Amino acid sequence: MSDPAPALLDALARRLGPAQVLRAPDAMAPHLAETRGLYQGRALAVVRPADTAEVAAVMRACAEARVPVVAQGGNTGLVGGGVPFGGIVLSLARLDRVRAVDPVDATLTVEAGCILARVQEAAQAAGLMFPLSLASEGSCRIGGNLSTNAGGTAVLAYGNARDLVLGLEVVLADGRVWNGLKALRKDNAGYDLKHLFIGSEGTLGIITAAVLKLHPRPASTATAFVGLASAQAALALFTRLRDRAGGRLTAFEYIPRFGLDIVLRHAPGAVRPLAGDHAAHALVELSAETPEAGPALEALLGEALEDGLAEDAFVARSAAQGLALWRLRESLSEVQRREGASIKHDVSVPVSRTAAFLERATAACEAELPGVRVCAFGHLGDGNIHFNLTQPAAMEAAAFLALWPRFNRIVHDIVHAMNGSIAAEHGVGLIKRDELPRYADPVALDLMRRLKQALDPQGLLNPGKVVAVGEASDWPDGTGGPPFG
């Protein structure tokens, strides 16, 4: 069989323009590596369509040539889901238009390449709010957020990405375009197809645009940093605040002592917010429809201090102080690398079991490797913990990272026993693909494979990710296929 790659790339260059089909190694390099450097991929080319019609044309051409396609947004993923191992990288960066804003419907229609921060700004300009918020919001793109069902810091109040979507536009594996861009709050006319594609990590279709659900902006927001005696105390405080504040409690983030210590050690400008030393901390945010968020949070935390639920607390007196407290939390992922290699787990358990999980998993990992430094932090209010392990000070990074499968078994077995999930908000991608069959319900796994087969029978969309469905190991694209089957 002749190699279809040269003819395909020439055809794509004619359709998109030669400047939008990147073939030089230097130009392709940023699209071939995973953010953390765990995977290095390869591709025939990176193509940059300008609109949905061009995305569809690329997909039709690749389907005819049987060449795989990996869609990319901001390429900020953490599980290898956007790394290509052959075929075409389809960058959605040029699909970056805000198509419509409707303050009455409280909706925003945007293309998949819009950077998340720009989506937030467009909502704010309309007097409303798009609440999805991530540390990478200045570079991640909304299409990637939706394809991974991103979570972030506001899930407690507003839900995951799928809870913020009313309609989608999707290019299918054969190049057809499904136009589901409806701004309807109720639509029971058959299956709700958008939920097939949200969270599918580009394996079932390519999201090109979305109708997003907006929310009223709070009149006031208050942020506090709380010192606590333990994870159990953090859970007790969360329960108290949720019961007393209800929907006004918009964030509850957990930070351990070690996490705060490394932020203070490595993050520029970081300042210790509390005078004493505490085993655990909570970053709390309260929002209100009136200007009373600050006094309300002070009163709630005052009661918690009197009752012994908290050891100390600082309530930000200004927006600048509030942002400084959030930077402590948002810097955590970045500063970990300054302490050495990290083995990371993005997991979730029922909220009621977060403290027990933290205690049990920490004890198990420390028993397995004396000297390992547990950096477990995250969204305690929705049960999502980033259970990360930092290498012992006297251990080589390569030797530590070689233990990743062993720690997966320890942590994931505990998560599974607690009826949790081994992939909370970052997705399955490649890094957890082979873990999924061990923990997923067999019927659920069978349904996933059937959906993949039905929507992508040639296995061309982001092959080898999430679930493997017999993709060819010798794709006719001149690269020999990925290093997995």
Secondary structure, DSSP 4 states (H G I P E B T S, - for coil): ----HHHHHHHHHHHH-GGGEE-SHHHHGGGTB-TTSS-B-B-SEEE--SSHHHHHHHHHHHHHHT--EEEESS---SSSTT--BSSEEEE-TT---EEEEETTTTEEEEETT-BHHHHHHHHHHTTEE-----TTTTT-BHHHHHHTT---TTHHHH--GGGGEEEEEEE-TTS-EEEE----S---SS--THHHHTTSTTSS-EEEEEEEEPEEPPSEEEEEEEEES-HHHHHHHHHHHHHHHGGGEEEEEEEEHHHHHHHHHHSTT---SSSS--SEEEEEEEEESSTTHHHHHHHHHHHHHHTTS-SEEEE-SSHHHHHHHHHHHHTHHHHGGGGS-EE--EEE--GGGHHHHHHHHHHHHHHHSTT-EEEEEEEGGGTEEEEEEEPPTTS-HHHHHTTHHHHHHHHHHHHHHTT-BS-SSS--TTTTTTTHHHHS-HHHHHHHHHHHHHH-TT--BSTTSSS-----SS-TTTT---S--
